Amino acid sequence: MRKALWLVGLLALGGLASAQTFVWPQKWTVAKPQEAKRGGTLRAAVISDYRTFNPFITAEATNVPDLISGGRGLVMRDPTTGNWIPYMAESWTVSPNKLEITFKIRRGMKWSDGRPITADDWITTWRIHTDKAVGSNSYDSFFLDGKPITLRKIDDYTVRFIYPKTDAEAFAVASFEPWPAHIFGPVYQREGAEGIKKMWGLNEDPDKIVSGGPWLIESYRPGERLVLKRNPAFGEWNKDEAGNPLPYLDRYEIKIVKDVNAQLAEFLAGNIDVIAPATVDHISQIRQAIQQGRLDATIKVNASPVASSQFMVFNWNKASDPFKQSLFRSDKFRRAMSHIVNRQAVIDIVYGGLGTPMYSSVYPVLTQWINPKVPKYEYNLQQAAKLLAELGFTKKDREGYLVDSKGRRLEFNLATNAGNTQREQIAKLIVDEAKKVGVKVNFQAIDFNTLVGQLLSSGPDRPFDAIIIGLTGGGLDWPFGANVVPCKGNLHMWNKSGQCLDPRETQLDALYSRGRAELDFEKRVEIGYRMQEIEAQLLPVIYIAGPNYHPAWNNRLGGEHPDAIISSIWGQRELELTFIKK
């Protein structure tokens, strides 16, 4: 299927829609255009405050720039087929050597301030993303083996992507969302990266935030809510099959609810419209409320495995504590820590049996990429104790914790984001299991933005020991992240020294490059399998388990996906086609 996806893209040369309006297919929703009503507010919740409005310095999965832009660019995927289709482009052509893709940009698109969206916006956005000093999370996506993917403006409505080698992620690269050149360009020319990083902070006047997507920022109050309002300019070229401008909704309100139990209470009370419960207890409460007539809602249990990862990562850059640095860099130590992770207990206790264990970087939902023979270091306390003894931890102190020959206790700090009760439970399980073999783990739940700041810090001495966190996003064509696997990647989070410290990191770096350049699906799978084998040997992060995807929504909403589409990959709905039906 993945190979077909790529071939369909290649075979679609120049033969695609030429209309200036993008028509959202009715097959993406269960509702017919005549059923949709205009107006109303969609209400949701997130667990953390937002960190910035700036699209060039955000690294969080649910961030404001993605919300207001819709996260789409020249191309997007059709959720019914997985194929790439033109979106802000009206068509494309691929050069015979597959090293160039030329996009014709859809005419008539406007920014929310009325300025036209043109090739300059892609060129400027690309230049800023590829300025290392900016620190964009997208930086790594624009390089292949250290050589840049370049963009060239052909005319105001034609832009060419030039790849240094064939790229299995060529269309994924081209799908990045543009930002207004007339806003960011002058600042970048005048002040460079430092000027860009100062732009669009959370204190920025919302009226000055320009969007080309479905939403504009109406207001933001930290700790309370983000309110988005419909961007009228978006509806001029985004329409349903009846010609109605999208989105249907007037507003999209997102509450900051810093506890998943409190989020559930908000959903049960009918105060928010959508939720994806992670535990069987939460699912049961929703079902009970529906059955008892206290809540008019729909829930899809086990819609799919999860499309994200969840793991514990140790910090390899602790120059101020050579003892811990040496431990954290030891694959034997990390293997021992994998053996203390009771994944089945996580699934049973945290997710109520509705979860999936994880042993590799490939998301459980992407089954075609998972190497079934990849080594697993499953729950085994005896094996953990044996490995720790081989590292010199054979004695225990008065409190029962392991010490080495110099009397140094085997102890580390473990953090995760406060309010994520599932992760907090996982951390406490790890604390308890570690104690059984004599490892002291000090758990702390801290603010998400503080956690991310620690994880993204770089250099020889970073301010954490170990963190439980997860990743989402990435492509379907090649599931290994451009900003994670290469040693200089922005999310190469275990080692942010800027260089490979272990030969296996170097191997993975090289295999990633080979795989990304390989257009043959079967050969790419072989490379992916090999990467997972090396990854299992190195164990740079310890994958744990994740909840399955169980989307739920209040029945006041219309416009959800047909059941065949609902999954952790495509979600429960397109916001543009969502409406309030009662």
Secondary structure, 3 states (H helix, E strand, C coil): CHHHHHHHHHHCCCCCCCCCCEECCHHHCCCCHHHCCCCCEEEEEECCCCCCCCCCCCCCCCCHHHHHHCCCCCEEECCCCCCEEECCEEEEEECCCCCEEEEEECCCCECCCCCECCHHHHHHHHHHHCCHHHCCCCHHHHEECCEECEEEEEECCEEEEECCCCCCCHHHHCCCCCCCHHHHHHHHHHHHHHHHHCCCCCCCCHHHCCCCCCEEEEEEECCCEEEEEECHHHHCCEECCCCCECCCCCEEEEEECCCHHHHHHHHHCCCCCEECCCCHHHHHHHHHHHHCCCCCEEECCCCECCCEEEEEEECCCECCCHHHHHHHCCHHHHHHHHHCCCHHHHHHHHCCCCEEECCCCCCCCCHHHCCCCCCCCCCCHHHHHHHHHHCCCCEECCCCCEECCCCCECEEEEEEECCCHHHHHHHHHHHHHHHHHCCEEEEEEECHHHHHHHHHCCCCECCCCEEEEEEECCCCCCCCCCCCCCCCCCCCCCCCCCCCCCHHHHHHHHHHHHHHHCCCHHHHHHHHHHHHHHHHHHCCEEECEEECECCEEECCEECECCCCCCECCCECECHHHCEECC
